[in-house]
């Protein structure tokens, strides 16, 4: 049985991913993009934050037509497809982004998150491991990687279970060092339950509530 993954609302999660990925566009210089593509991209972001996923996809597709070789635009198009409920197209868009820029950290994170949602834990671990090597100071990546490893531990053989749980614990501890949050403490509590250590889980759940 899979351990429940702590979830945010889709709208809030979408906003978190956008804030994260948008920074890379600013760094790259969105003003250097073709005006029509830049305007469509920004409108798509606003619509996605408002939960208007189909309209956001239309704007991201418009931006993609103007900027077909921009990896960051493909990443945003992937976000649009993901939250519009089309994971197949989302994965294809993220993969296209990475074919244009294999070191685009947001696309690694977003593709890994998509794989995790689909219970493709091995693929999620691969993408999220790469992400943590590209952005080692971001606690979200370590937490997501630890969560994927914890989930994989629940479906592998008994002989492999502890290895994956130990790896998950190390990565969630990295996230805890980088940021103190209810979600991180709650995930560590769930991990301790899965390890058969309910007493170690209690302080984490208490910290999460506080």
Beta strands, then each sheet from edge to edge (+ up, - down):
end
